[in-house]
Amino acid sequence: MTFAERYGKYAVVAGASAGLGEAFARELAARGLHLVLLARRGDLLETLAAELRQACSIDVRTAAVDLGAPDLLAKLRAAVAGLEIGLVVYNAAHSLIGPFLSQSLDDKLRIVDVNCKGPLVFADEFGRAMAARGRGGLVFMASMAAAQGSPLVATYAASKAFDLVLAEGLWDELAGAGVDVLACRAGATRTPNYEASQPRGKVPLMEPAAVARRALDSLGKRPSVVPGFVNRLGDVFMTRLLSRRAAIRFMGKTTRRLYSR
Ligand SMILES: NC(=O)c1ccc[n+]([C@@H]2O[C@H](COP(=O)([O-])OP(=O)(O)OC[C@H]3O[C@@H](n4cnc5c(N)ncnc54)[C@H](OP(=O)(O)O)[C@@H]3O)[C@@H](O)[C@H]2O)c1
């Protein structure tokens, strides 16, 4: 089976207007899937959609949706009505960097809405339809930060641990129904959102297209993937060589170096 036969006809990319989500949309279009692109900035989605319709001869729908809003499920159902969704990439995230106690509770709860509740809604809605059809794929963007507590990004990292563990559980549970599930544990990636965070000092950065390609190539082969050789070495160091306590301290040193103002 080709990728499009296994995961077509349509793929939904949640958070597709920039960065990694845009890269997923481009890669899926190149693999011949029709697309439904979601994000808040509908103008950016429409520009990307026009380009992909023209370049790849596919159907591309767009909808301006706030994935953290209480009416998410209704908006989602309206956006995909009548379409056969064979693949979902839940890419969007809300991230906050800085001391936990300096962030408002509302802002932290928004992380839970966009990064945890959103993926759960998508898994429930599309997992059910895919299992009934006997085929499909769900990709969740986690992060290398999901592997341990991470000072200065504590809530964000905890939300990514939720995404990772949800995907791992569903990888096994839905396999019998023909649904492939993957968590992408990306490391630092050159996206507008990453660059806007203005880290001080250099870390090895991957390009979004390479991360998207590696994630899609891993779907159906394993429960999670860490794209990039250097990131995989870092993952072994953090999760196998260091104790959990030492890994948390190491993360704290890294995030303070990058983000203490
Ligand atoms: N970049 C990195 O270094 C890195 C590393 C590890 C993991 N990740 C993960 O990779 C994913 C993508 O990261 P990114 O750096 O490309 O940037 P991002 O800001 O996390 O995601 C950007 C996309 O998500 C959309 N989005 C954000 N909040 C939304 C909301 N409430 N409703 C609808 N759409 C929303 C944005 O569109 P609108 O603004 O138009 O809504 C944009 O299309 C995230 O899950 C992130 O946690 C990134």
The ligand as an SDF file (V2000), in Angstrom:
LIG
                    3D

 48 52  0  0  0  0  0  0  0  0999 V2000
    9.8910   24.2460   17.5970 N   0  0  0  0  0  0  0  0  0  0  0  0
   10.4770   23.4590   18.4560 C   0  0  0  0  0  0  0  0  0  0  0  0
   11.6510   23.6320   18.7880 O   0  0  0  0  0  0  0  0  0  0  0  0
    9.7200   22.2770   19.0410 C   0  0  0  0  0  0  0  0  0  0  0  0
   10.4310   21.3420   19.8080 C   0  0  0  0  0  0  0  0  0  0  0  0
    9.7450   20.2630   20.3410 C   0  0  0  0  0  0  0  0  0  0  0  0
    8.3970   20.1140   20.1070 C   0  0  0  0  0  0  0  0  0  0  0  0
    7.7380   21.0540   19.3830 N   0  0  0  0  0  0  0  0  0  0  0  0
    6.2950   20.8800   19.1890 C   0  0  0  0  0  0  0  0  0  0  0  0
    6.0120   20.9800   17.8100 O   0  0  0  0  0  0  0  0  0  0  0  0
    4.7200   21.5760   17.6190 C   0  0  0  0  0  0  0  0  0  0  0  0
    4.8300   22.7720   16.6920 C   0  0  0  0  0  0  0  0  0  0  0  0
    5.7020   23.7020   17.2130 O   0  0  0  0  0  0  0  0  0  0  0  0
    6.0860   25.0390   16.4430 P   0  0  0  0  0  0  0  0  0  0  0  0
    7.4090   25.4490   16.9640 O   0  0  0  0  0  0  0  0  0  0  0  0
    5.9120   24.8400   14.9830 O   0  0  0  0  0  0  0  0  0  0  0  0
    5.1010   26.1700   16.9110 O   0  0  0  0  0  0  0  0  0  0  0  0
    3.7100   26.3000   17.6970 P   0  0  0  0  0  0  0  0  0  0  0  0
    3.5010   27.7190   17.9860 O   0  0  0  0  0  0  0  0  0  0  0  0
    3.7180   25.3770   18.8340 O   0  0  0  0  0  0  0  0  0  0  0  0
    2.6690   25.8330   16.6370 O   0  0  0  0  0  0  0  0  0  0  0  0
    2.4430   26.6250   15.6110 C   0  0  0  0  0  0  0  0  0  0  0  0
    1.1190   26.2590   14.9500 C   0  0  0  0  0  0  0  0  0  0  0  0
    0.1040   25.9450   15.8990 O   0  0  0  0  0  0  0  0  0  0  0  0
   -0.9860   26.8450   15.7100 C   0  0  0  0  0  0  0  0  0  0  0  0
   -1.6550   27.1040   16.9780 N   0  0  0  0  0  0  0  0  0  0  0  0
   -1.0930   27.4580   18.1510 C   0  0  0  0  0  0  0  0  0  0  0  0
   -2.0590   27.6430   19.0780 N   0  0  0  0  0  0  0  0  0  0  0  0
   -3.2470   27.3970   18.4570 C   0  0  0  0  0  0  0  0  0  0  0  0
   -4.6080   27.4270   18.8890 C   0  0  0  0  0  0  0  0  0  0  0  0
   -4.9490   27.7640   20.1190 N   0  0  0  0  0  0  0  0  0  0  0  0
   -5.5680   27.1170   17.9840 N   0  0  0  0  0  0  0  0  0  0  0  0
   -5.2410   26.8130   16.7090 C   0  0  0  0  0  0  0  0  0  0  0  0
   -3.9770   26.7480   16.2550 N   0  0  0  0  0  0  0  0  0  0  0  0
   -2.9960   27.0460   17.1310 C   0  0  0  0  0  0  0  0  0  0  0  0
   -0.3420   28.0890   15.1140 C   0  0  0  0  0  0  0  0  0  0  0  0
   -1.2470   28.7800   14.2910 O   0  0  0  0  0  0  0  0  0  0  0  0
   -2.0310   30.1110   14.6690 P   0  0  0  0  0  0  0  0  0  0  0  0
   -1.1030   30.9670   15.4590 O   0  0  0  0  0  0  0  0  0  0  0  0
   -2.3650   30.6640   13.3230 O   0  0  0  0  0  0  0  0  0  0  0  0
   -3.2310   29.6690   15.4280 O   0  0  0  0  0  0  0  0  0  0  0  0
    0.7000   27.4610   14.1990 C   0  0  0  0  0  0  0  0  0  0  0  0
    0.1110   27.0230   12.9930 O   0  0  0  0  0  0  0  0  0  0  0  0
    4.2200   21.9260   19.0200 C   0  0  0  0  0  0  0  0  0  0  0  0
    3.3760   20.8900   19.4720 O   0  0  0  0  0  0  0  0  0  0  0  0
    5.4670   21.9580   19.8610 C   0  0  0  0  0  0  0  0  0  0  0  0
    5.2010   21.6330   21.2130 O   0  0  0  0  0  0  0  0  0  0  0  0
    8.3580   22.1270   18.8360 C   0  0  0  0  0  0  0  0  0  0  0  0
  1  2  1  0
  2  3  2  0
  2  4  1  0
  4  5  1  0
  4 48  2  0
  5  6  2  0
  6  7  1  0
  7  8  2  0
  8  9  1  0
  8 48  1  0
  9 10  1  0
  9 46  1  0
 10 11  1  0
 11 12  1  0
 11 44  1  0
 12 13  1  0
 13 14  1  0
 14 15  2  0
 14 16  1  0
 14 17  1  0
 17 18  1  0
 18 19  2  0
 18 20  1  0
 18 21  1  0
 21 22  1  0
 22 23  1  0
 23 24  1  0
 23 42  1  0
 24 25  1  0
 25 26  1  0
 25 36  1  0
 26 27  1  0
 26 35  1  0
 27 28  2  0
 28 29  1  0
 29 30  1  0
 29 35  2  0
 30 31  1  0
 30 32  2  0
 32 33  1  0
 33 34  2  0
 34 35  1  0
 36 37  1  0
 36 42  1  0
 37 38  1  0
 38 39  2  0
 38 40  1  0
 38 41  1  0
 42 43  1  0
 44 45  1  0
 44 46  1  0
 46 47  1  0
M  CHG  2   8   1  16  -1
M  END
$$$$
